[in-house]
Amino acid sequence: MRPIQGPRLRASRLEDLAPGSAAALERTGQGDRIVLEDADLSGIDLSGGRLTECLLRSVTLMDADLSAASVVESHWERVNAPHLKAPRSTWREVVIDGSRFGVAELYDAGISGLVLRGCKLDLVNLRNAVIADVLFENCTIAELDISGARATRVRFSDCTVGTLEAREARLKDVDLRGARLSRIVGLAGLKGAVISEEQLVELAPALAEHLGLLVSEAPR
């Protein structure tokens, strides 16, 4: 087997940032080199907007609209987003630490160089997204939907995934060995992923069902 390629990640250095305000961000639809701390951005409309080299710390994003927005070289810490609307958005070189997302609508998104660390995610919709160089580290994910997505160099480390839906996904160098998987929908979509021997044993009943195999005791 050829070596598995891990995510290619580049650390962003956020220095000399200016204080930002929710009012200015909503008015202009863009933030460049700003820090927002202890801010409530509930209901903010940033559709088509831009966040470049921004630090969000202890921010609430209830029902925020980031449709077709760009988030670039930014760092989010302790962000609470019960419902994040961000289809067709672009994420590049972003770190998200210790955050909580309820429903994250990221279908048709373009994502590269993303680290999610210590996050709790209820439902992440990545249908038909293009994903490259992503690391999930110490995350709890109730449902992850990558149906129809194209994913390259994605790694899970010490994560729990309740349901992984992978119908018609196209995967390359997707390392699932660090994920505890409870349920998989669309097993054929896992072609190109890497799993451990232990995971293979755990998936055996689902694989047998997928292939239409009948399993019985050996004849005596």
Rosetta blueprint (number, residue, H / E / L):
1 M L
2 R L
3 P L
4 I L
5 Q L
6 G L
7 P L
8 R L
9 L L
10 R L
11 A L
12 S L
13 R L
14 L L
15 E L
16 D L
17 L L
18 A E
19 P E
20 G L
21 S L
22 A H
23 A H
24 A H
25 L H
26 E H
27 R H
28 T H
29 G L
30 Q E
31 G E
32 D E
33 R L
34 I E
35 V E
36 L E
37 E E
38 D L
39 A L
40 D E
41 L L
42 S L
43 G L
44 I L
45 D E
46 L L
47 S L
48 G L
49 G L
50 R E
51 L E
52 T E
53 E L
54 C L
55 L E
56 L E
57 R E
58 S L
59 V L
60 T E
61 L L
62 M L
63 D L
64 A E
65 D E
66 L L
67 S L
68 A L
69 A L
70 S E
71 V E
72 V E
73 E E
74 S E
75 H E
76 W E
77 E E
78 R L
79 V L
80 N E
81 A E
82 P E
83 H E
84 L E
85 K E
86 A L
87 P L
88 R L
89 S L
90 T E
91 W E
92 R E
93 E E
94 V E
95 V E
96 I E
97 D E
98 G L
99 S L
100 R E
101 F E
102 G E
103 V E
104 A E
105 E E
106 L L
107 Y L
108 D L
109 A L
110 G E
111 I E
112 S E
113 G E
114 L E
115 V E
116 L E
117 R E
118 G L
119 C L
120 K E
121 L E
122 D E
123 L E
124 V E
125 N E
126 L L
127 R L
128 N L
129 A L
130 V E
131 I E
132 A E
133 D E
134 V E
135 L E
136 F E
137 E E
138 N L
139 C L
140 T E
141 I E
142 A E
143 E E
144 L E
145 D E
146 I L
147 S L
148 G L
149 A L
150 R E
151 A E
152 T E
153 R E
154 V E
155 R E
156 F E
157 S E
158 D L
159 C E
160 T E
161 V E
162 G E
163 T E
164 L E
165 E E
166 A L
167 R L
168 E L
169 A L
170 R E
171 L E
172 K E
173 D E
174 V E
175 D E
176 L L
177 R L
178 G L
179 A E
180 R E
181 L E
182 S E
183 R E
184 I E
185 V E
186 G L
187 L H
188 A H
189 G H
190 L H
191 K L
192 G L
193 A E
194 V E
195 I L
196 S L
197 E H
198 E H
199 Q H
200 L H
201 V H
202 E H
203 L H
204 A H
205 P H
206 A H
207 L H
208 A H
209 E H
210 H H
211 L H
212 G L
213 L L
214 L L
215 V L
216 S L
217 E L
218 A L
219 P L
220 R L
